[in-house]
Every structure is written in structure tokens, then in C-alpha cells.
Amino acid sequence: MSDSKQAGDPVEIDYSRYDAQTKKLEPAVYRQGDVFAALSGPDRETGIYGEGDTPDAAIKAWRSALQERFDKLHGDELKH
């Protein structure tokens, strides 16, 4: 996905199937060509972004990116 801004066809998602963070943040999911993307924020460079072959795979990648960002900001201080 070469464009840094959200572009493509929006995909309707039933967020009730996902974990609490995904339900609360409801990342935008869209399709661009053969790739699905999930994005929270203004663009993929500064926001939380994930992509995959299916909407579920995109959300899973987004969830991993969210956890990585959280860990970067908070380190291990909140892990028990």
C-alpha cells in the first residue's frame, strides 16, 4: 500500500467479535486491491496500522501493532 493515507473501499466489521481494545478503538478496515488494512489514526506512519489477506488478518496485525506501540510507550511496567 503505497499511499500513506487511508484509501480504498471501507469494509463493514462486527467489532463485537473482537477483544475489548479492538471493540473500543474500532480501527477503520478497508480493502485496497488484494490487501485488507486496519488503521487507527491519521495515517499508517503515525497511527496504528496492520494489513493482511483478510479483514481478520488485518485486525490481528493491527492488534499486534497496538501492543507493540503500547509496549514501546510503557515498557514492562504494566506487565505482570
Short mmCIF file of the C-alpha atoms (twelve columns), coordinates in Angstrom:
data_MODEL
# 
_entry.id   MODEL 
# 
loop_
_atom_site.group_PDB 
_atom_site.id 
_atom_site.type_symbol 
_atom_site.label_atom_id 
_atom_site.label_alt_id 
_atom_site.label_comp_id 
_atom_site.label_asym_id 
_atom_site.label_seq_id 
_atom_site.Cartn_x 
_atom_site.Cartn_y 
_atom_site.Cartn_z 
_atom_site.pdbx_PDB_model_num 
ATOM 1  C CA . MET A 1  0.000   0.000   0.000  1 
ATOM 2  C CA . SER A 2  1.928   2.981   -1.220 1 
ATOM 3  C CA . ASP A 3  -0.437  5.752   -0.136 1 
ATOM 4  C CA . SER A 4  0.188   6.805   3.461  1 
ATOM 5  C CA . LYS A 5  -3.398  7.964   3.975  1 
ATOM 6  C CA . GLN A 6  -6.363  5.638   4.312  1 
ATOM 7  C CA . ALA A 7  -7.543  4.787   0.838  1 
ATOM 8  C CA . GLY A 8  -9.664  2.041   -0.553 1 
ATOM 9  C CA . ASP A 9  -13.078 0.560   -0.037 1 
ATOM 10 C CA . PRO A 10 -14.376 0.507   3.558  1 
ATOM 11 C CA . VAL A 11 -15.200 -2.924  4.974  1 
ATOM 12 C CA . GLU A 12 -18.015 -3.315  7.487  1 
ATOM 13 C CA . ILE A 13 -16.791 -5.060  10.638 1 
ATOM 14 C CA . ASP A 14 -18.714 -6.630  13.518 1 
ATOM 15 C CA . TYR A 15 -16.469 -5.415  16.337 1 
ATOM 16 C CA . SER A 16 -18.447 -7.381  18.929 1 
ATOM 17 C CA . ARG A 17 -16.460 -10.469 17.835 1 
ATOM 18 C CA . TYR A 18 -13.170 -8.972  18.998 1 
ATOM 19 C CA . ASP A 19 -11.328 -8.221  22.247 1 
ATOM 20 C CA . ALA A 20 -12.112 -5.197  24.419 1 
ATOM 21 C CA . GLN A 21 -9.412  -2.927  22.951 1 
ATOM 22 C CA . THR A 22 -10.487 -3.612  19.378 1 
ATOM 23 C CA . LYS A 23 -14.140 -3.055  20.291 1 
ATOM 24 C CA . LYS A 24 -13.303 0.233   21.985 1 
ATOM 25 C CA . LEU A 25 -10.949 1.628   19.331 1 
ATOM 26 C CA . GLU A 26 -12.774 0.232   16.259 1 
ATOM 27 C CA . PRO A 27 -9.987  0.587   13.703 1 
ATOM 28 C CA . ALA A 28 -11.106 1.532   10.212 1 
ATOM 29 C CA . VAL A 29 -10.863 -1.522  7.961  1 
ATOM 30 C CA . TYR A 30 -10.656 -1.126  4.217  1 
ATOM 31 C CA . ARG A 31 -9.648  -3.011  1.116  1 
ATOM 32 C CA . GLN A 32 -7.147  -1.800  -1.420 1 
ATOM 33 C CA . GLY A 33 -6.631  -4.262  -4.212 1 
ATOM 34 C CA . ASP A 34 -5.897  -7.694  -2.739 1 
ATOM 35 C CA . VAL A 35 -4.896  -6.329  0.669  1 
ATOM 36 C CA . PHE A 36 -7.060  -5.514  3.687  1 
ATOM 37 C CA . ALA A 37 -5.858  -2.849  6.108  1 
ATOM 38 C CA . ALA A 38 -6.841  -1.757  9.608  1 
ATOM 39 C CA . LEU A 39 -5.951  1.742   10.777 1 
ATOM 40 C CA . SER A 40 -6.439  3.915   13.839 1 
ATOM 41 C CA . GLY A 41 -5.056  7.402   13.416 1 
ATOM 42 C CA . PRO A 42 -4.356  9.810   10.595 1 
ATOM 43 C CA . ASP A 43 -2.086  7.576   8.507  1 
ATOM 44 C CA . ARG A 44 -0.093  4.358   8.620  1 
ATOM 45 C CA . GLU A 45 3.152   6.052   9.654  1 
ATOM 46 C CA . THR A 46 1.836   7.794   12.766 1 
ATOM 47 C CA . GLY A 47 -1.248  5.706   13.521 1 
ATOM 48 C CA . ILE A 48 -1.696  2.066   14.450 1 
ATOM 49 C CA . TYR A 49 -1.694  0.040   11.217 1 
ATOM 50 C CA . GLY A 50 -1.939  -3.581  10.183 1 
ATOM 51 C CA . GLU A 51 -2.623  -5.382  6.950  1 
ATOM 52 C CA . GLY A 52 -3.454  -8.883  5.825  1 
ATOM 53 C CA . ASP A 53 -5.127  -11.114 3.258  1 
ATOM 54 C CA . THR A 54 -8.480  -10.934 5.092  1 
ATOM 55 C CA . PRO A 55 -10.182 -8.390  7.360  1 
ATOM 56 C CA . ASP A 56 -9.495  -10.670 10.350 1 
ATOM 57 C CA . ALA A 57 -5.810  -10.899 9.420  1 
ATOM 58 C CA . ALA A 58 -5.619  -7.111  9.101  1 
ATOM 59 C CA . ILE A 59 -7.197  -6.667  12.538 1 
ATOM 60 C CA . LYS A 60 -4.839  -9.266  14.013 1 
ATOM 61 C CA . ALA A 61 -1.853  -7.371  12.549 1 
ATOM 62 C CA . TRP A 62 -3.333  -4.084  13.812 1 
ATOM 63 C CA . ARG A 63 -3.719  -5.622  17.289 1 
ATOM 64 C CA . SER A 64 -0.041  -6.675  17.233 1 
ATOM 65 C CA . ALA A 65 0.965   -3.143  16.185 1 
ATOM 66 C CA . LEU A 66 -1.185  -1.717  19.001 1 
ATOM 67 C CA . GLN A 67 0.534   -3.982  21.552 1 
ATOM 68 C CA . GLU A 68 3.957   -3.086  20.154 1 
ATOM 69 C CA . ARG A 69 3.175   0.640   20.443 1 
ATOM 70 C CA . PHE A 70 1.881   0.177   23.992 1 
ATOM 71 C CA . ASP A 71 4.994   -1.779  24.981 1 
ATOM 72 C CA . LYS A 72 7.221   0.896   23.449 1 
ATOM 73 C CA . LEU A 73 5.453   3.619   25.429 1 
ATOM 74 C CA . HIS A 74 5.076   1.762   28.718 1 
ATOM 75 C CA . GLY A 75 7.702   -0.949  28.639 1 
ATOM 76 C CA . ASP A 76 7.246   -3.771  31.092 1 
ATOM 77 C CA . GLU A 77 5.884   -1.545  33.888 1 
ATOM 78 C CA . LEU A 78 2.305   -2.788  33.386 1 
ATOM 79 C CA . LYS A 79 3.037   -6.425  32.580 1 
ATOM 80 C CA . HIS A 80 2.668   -8.914  35.421 1 
# 
